[in-house]
Amino acid sequence: MADSAVPTTAAPLAVTPISLSALAPWALFVGVLMLVLLYLVGAEQGATAIFEGDTVHEWMHDGRHLLGFPCH
């Protein structure tokens, strides 16, 4: 039992920095996606509605309760 399955000397990991120009499109995409989700949960089936029917309304209503939005 003197042998170990894990090596005791490991090479240090090199972390490659990510440039701002490579990160900017992903940050913009995530920002737009978050705004769309915020609209869907916060305002869908209110004054403006993208989807018809009550199914989406019920899902968004439950999401409002889950996230603490004031809805009624």
C-alpha distances in whole Angstrom, upper triangle without the diagonal:
4,5,8,10,13,14,15,19,21,25,27,29,32,35,38,41,43,47,49,51,48,48,51,52,49,50,53,52,50,53,56,53,53,57,57,55,57,60,59,57,60,63,63,66,68,71,69,67,66,65,67,67,65,62,61,62,60,57,58,59,56,54,57,56,52,53,55,58,62,63,66
4,6,10,12,12,13,16,19,22,25,27,31,33,36,39,42,45,48,50,47,47,51,51,48,50,53,52,50,53,56,53,53,57,58,55,57,60,60,58,61,64,64,67,68,71,70,68,66,66,69,68,66,63,62,64,62,58,59,61,57,55,58,57,53,53,56,59,62,64,67
4,7,9,10,11,14,16,20,22,24,28,30,34,37,39,43,46,47,45,44,48,49,46,47,50,49,48,51,53,51,51,55,55,53,55,58,57,56,59,62,62,65,66,69,68,66,64,64,66,66,64,61,60,62,60,56,57,59,56,54,56,56,52,52,55,57,61,63,65
4,5,7,8,12,14,17,20,21,25,27,31,34,36,39,42,44,41,41,44,45,42,43,47,46,44,47,49,47,47,51,52,49,51,54,54,53,55,58,58,61,63,66,64,62,60,60,63,63,61,58,56,58,56,53,54,55,52,50,52,52,48,48,51,54,57,59,62
4,6,9,12,13,16,19,20,23,26,29,32,34,37,40,42,39,38,42,42,39,41,44,43,41,44,47,45,44,48,49,47,49,52,51,50,53,56,55,58,60,63,61,59,57,57,60,60,58,55,53,55,54,50,51,53,50,48,50,50,46,46,49,52,55,57,59
4,6,9,9,13,15,16,20,22,25,28,31,34,37,39,36,35,39,40,37,38,42,41,39,42,44,42,42,46,47,45,46,50,49,48,51,54,54,57,58,61,59,58,56,55,58,58,57,53,52,54,52,49,49,51,48,46,48,48,44,44,47,50,53,55,58
4,6,7,10,13,15,18,21,24,27,30,33,36,38,35,35,39,40,37,38,42,41,40,42,45,43,43,47,48,46,48,51,51,50,52,55,55,59,60,63,61,59,57,57,60,61,59,56,54,56,55,51,51,53,51,48,50,50,47,46,49,52,55,57,60
4,6,10,12,15,18,21,24,27,30,34,36,39,36,36,39,41,38,39,43,42,40,43,46,44,44,48,49,47,49,52,52,51,53,56,56,60,61,63,62,61,59,59,62,62,61,57,56,57,56,52,53,54,52,49,51,51,47,47,49,52,55,57,60
4,7,9,12,16,19,22,25,28,31,34,36,34,34,37,39,37,37,41,41,39,42,45,44,43,47,48,47,48,52,52,51,53,56,56,60,61,63,61,60,58,59,62,62,61,58,56,58,57,53,53,55,52,49,51,52,48,47,50,52,56,58,61
4,6,9,12,15,18,21,24,28,31,33,30,30,34,35,33,34,38,37,36,39,41,40,40,44,45,44,45,48,48,48,50,53,53,56,58,60,58,57,55,55,59,59,58,55,53,54,54,50,50,52,49,47,49,49,45,44,47,49,53,55,58
4,6,9,13,15,19,22,25,28,30,28,28,32,33,31,32,36,36,35,37,40,39,39,42,44,43,44,48,48,47,49,52,52,56,57,59,57,56,54,55,58,59,58,55,52,54,54,50,50,52,50,47,49,49,46,44,47,49,53,55,58
4,6,9,13,16,19,22,25,27,25,25,29,30,29,29,33,33,32,34,37,37,36,40,41,40,42,45,45,45,47,49,50,54,55,57,55,54,52,53,56,57,56,53,51,52,52,48,48,50,48,45,46,47,43,42,45,47,50,52,56
4,6,10,13,16,19,22,24,22,22,25,27,25,26,29,30,28,31,34,33,33,36,38,37,38,42,42,42,43,46,47,50,51,53,51,50,48,49,53,54,53,50,47,49,49,45,44,47,45,41,43,44,41,39,42,44,47,49,53
4,6,10,13,16,19,21,19,19,23,25,23,24,27,28,27,29,32,32,32,35,37,36,38,41,41,41,43,45,46,50,51,52,50,49,47,48,52,53,53,50,47,49,49,45,44,47,45,42,43,44,41,39,42,44,47,49,53
4,6,9,13,16,18,16,16,19,21,20,20,24,24,23,26,29,28,28,31,33,33,34,37,38,38,39,42,42,46,47,49,47,46,44,45,49,50,49,47,44,45,46,42,41,43,42,38,40,41,38,36,39,40,44,46,49
4,6,9,13,15,13,13,17,19,17,19,22,22,22,24,27,27,27,30,32,32,33,36,37,37,39,41,42,45,46,47,45,45,43,44,48,49,49,46,43,45,45,42,41,43,42,38,40,42,38,36,39,40,44,46,49
4,6,9,12,10,11,14,16,15,16,19,20,20,22,25,25,25,28,30,30,31,34,35,35,36,39,40,43,44,45,43,43,41,42,46,48,47,45,42,43,44,40,39,42,41,37,38,40,37,35,37,38,41,43,47
4,7,8,7,7,10,12,12,13,16,17,17,18,21,22,22,25,27,27,28,31,32,32,34,36,36,40,41,42,40,39,37,39,43,45,44,42,39,40,41,38,36,39,38,35,36,38,35,32,35,36,39,41,45
4,5,5,6,9,11,12,12,15,16,17,18,21,22,23,25,26,27,28,31,32,33,34,36,37,40,41,41,39,39,37,39,43,45,45,43,40,41,42,39,37,40,39,36,37,39,36,34,36,36,40,41,45
4,5,5,6,9,10,10,12,14,15,15,18,20,20,22,24,25,26,28,30,31,31,33,34,38,38,38,36,36,35,37,41,43,43,41,38,39,40,37,35,38,37,34,34,37,34,31,34,34,37,39,42
4,5,5,8,10,10,11,13,15,16,17,19,21,22,24,25,26,28,30,31,32,33,34,37,38,38,36,36,34,36,40,42,43,41,37,39,40,37,35,38,38,34,35,38,36,33,35,35,38,40,43
4,6,7,8,9,11,12,14,15,17,18,20,21,23,24,26,27,29,30,31,33,33,37,37,38,36,35,33,35,39,41,41,39,36,38,39,36,34,37,37,33,34,37,34,32,35,34,38,39,43
4,6,6,6,9,10,11,12,14,15,17,18,20,21,22,24,26,27,28,30,30,34,35,35,33,33,31,33,37,39,39,37,33,35,36,33,31,34,34,30,31,33,31,28,31,31,34,36,39
4,5,5,6,9,10,10,12,14,15,16,18,20,21,23,24,26,26,28,29,32,33,33,31,31,29,31,35,37,37,36,32,34,35,32,30,33,33,29,30,33,31,28,30,30,33,34,38
4,5,5,6,9,10,11,12,14,15,17,18,20,21,23,24,25,26,27,30,31,31,29,29,26,29,32,35,35,33,30,32,33,30,28,32,32,28,29,32,30,27,30,29,33,34,37
4,5,5,6,8,10,10,12,14,15,16,18,20,21,22,24,25,25,29,30,31,28,28,26,27,31,33,33,31,28,30,31,28,26,29,29,25,27,29,27,25,28,27,31,32,35
4,5,5,6,9,10,10,12,14,15,16,18,20,21,22,24,24,28,29,29,27,27,25,27,31,33,33,31,28,29,30,27,25,28,28,24,25,28,26,23,25,25,28,30,33
4,6,5,6,8,10,11,12,14,15,17,18,20,21,22,22,26,27,27,25,25,23,25,29,31,32,30,26,28,30,27,24,27,28,24,25,28,26,23,26,25,28,29,33
4,5,5,6,9,10,11,12,14,15,17,18,20,21,21,24,25,26,23,23,21,23,27,29,29,27,24,26,27,24,22,25,26,22,23,26,24,22,25,24,27,28,32
4,6,5,6,9,10,10,12,14,15,16,18,19,20,24,24,26,23,23,21,23,26,28,28,26,23,24,25,22,20,23,23,20,21,23,21,19,22,21,25,26,29
4,5,5,6,9,10,10,12,14,15,16,18,19,22,23,23,21,21,20,22,26,28,28,26,23,24,25,22,20,23,23,19,20,23,21,18,21,20,23,24,28
4,5,5,6,9,10,11,12,14,15,16,16,20,21,21,19,19,17,19,23,25,26,24,21,22,24,21,19,22,23,19,19,23,22,19,21,20,23,23,27
4,5,5,6,9,10,11,12,14,15,15,19,20,21,19,18,16,18,21,23,23,22,18,20,21,18,16,19,20,16,17,21,19,17,20,19,22,22,26
4,5,5,6,9,10,10,12,14,14,18,19,20,18,18,17,19,22,24,23,22,18,19,20,17,15,18,18,14,15,18,16,14,16,15,19,20,23
4,5,5,6,9,10,10,11,12,16,16,17,15,16,15,17,21,23,22,21,18,18,20,18,15,17,18,15,15,18,18,15,17,15,18,18,22
4,5,5,6,9,10,10,10,14,15,16,13,13,12,14,17,19,19,18,15,16,18,15,13,16,17,14,14,18,17,15,18,16,18,18,22
4,5,5,6,8,10,10,13,15,17,15,14,13,14,17,19,18,17,13,14,15,13,10,13,14,11,11,15,14,12,15,13,16,16,20
4,6,5,6,8,9,13,13,15,14,14,14,15,19,20,19,18,14,14,16,14,10,13,14,10,10,13,13,10,12,10,13,14,18
4,6,5,5,6,10,10,12,10,10,10,13,16,17,17,17,13,13,15,13,10,12,14,12,11,15,15,13,14,12,14,13,17
4,6,6,5,8,10,12,10,9,9,10,13,14,14,13,9,10,12,10,7,10,12,9,10,13,14,12,14,12,14,13,17
4,6,6,9,10,13,12,12,12,13,15,16,14,13,10,9,11,9,5,7,9,6,6,10,10,9,11,9,11,10,14
4,6,9,9,11,11,11,13,14,16,17,16,16,12,11,12,12,8,9,11,9,7,10,11,9,10,7,9,8,12
4,6,5,7,7,8,10,12,14,15,14,15,12,10,13,12,9,10,13,11,9,13,15,13,13,10,11,9,13
4,5,8,7,5,7,8,10,11,11,12,8,7,10,10,7,9,12,11,10,14,15,14,15,12,13,11,14
4,7,6,5,7,8,8,9,9,10,8,6,9,11,8,9,13,13,12,15,17,17,17,14,14,11,13
4,5,6,10,11,12,12,12,14,11,9,12,13,10,10,14,14,12,15,18,17,17,13,13,10,12
4,7,10,12,13,14,14,17,14,12,16,17,14,14,18,18,16,19,21,20,20,16,15,13,14
4,7,9,11,13,14,16,13,12,15,16,13,15,18,17,16,20,21,20,21,17,17,15,17
4,6,7,10,11,12,10,9,13,14,12,13,17,16,16,19,21,20,21,18,18,15,18
4,7,10,12,12,10,11,14,14,12,15,18,17,17,20,21,21,22,19,20,18,21
4,7,9,9,7,9,12,12,11,14,16,16,17,20,21,21,22,20,21,18,21
4,7,8,8,9,12,13,13,15,17,18,18,21,22,23,24,22,22,19,21
4,6,7,7,9,11,12,13,15,17,18,20,21,22,23,21,22,18,19
4,6,5,6,9,10,10,12,14,15,17,18,20,21,19,19,16,17
4,5,5,6,9,10,11,13,14,16,17,19,20,19,20,17,18
4,5,5,6,8,10,10,12,14,15,16,18,16,18,15,17
4,6,5,6,9,10,10,12,14,15,16,14,15,12,13
4,5,5,6,9,10,11,12,14,15,14,15,12,13
4,5,5,6,9,10,11,12,14,13,15,13,15
4,5,5,6,9,10,10,12,10,12,10,13
4,5,5,6,9,10,11,9,10,8,10
4,5,5,6,9,10,10,11,10,12
4,5,5,6,8,8,11,10,13
4,5,5,6,5,7,7,10
4,6,5,6,8,8,10
4,6,8,11,11,14
4,6,9,11,14
4,6,9,11
4,6,9
4,6
4
